[in-house]
Amino acid sequence: MKLHRFRLFSAALAFSAGLAVAAGPDVQLNAILGNKVIVTIDGQQMTLAAGEKAPRDLQLVEVRSKVAIFEWQGQRLELTPSSRI
């Protein structure tokens, strides 16, 4: 099985002692159902509709026929459903 998993990352924050990077949610798009998606976020499966916010401030912005567009901390990412081979 081939899975399309994405890890979102926020911008690096500079500190006097070094550099820190905050990791974003682990997101896997499982299916697209009209204007809704079935998604797994940090291991928790849920159904979201366009415009809804998920845990960790992840928002489903738009759903198209073969892609879902998410936004997290100002970053947009287009996800396609997982493929089975």
Secondary structure, DSSP 4 states (H G I P E B T S, - for coil): -B--EEEEEPPPEEETTEEE--EEEEEEEEEEETTEEEEEETTEEEEEETT-EEGGGEEEEEE-SS-EEEEETTEEEEE---B--
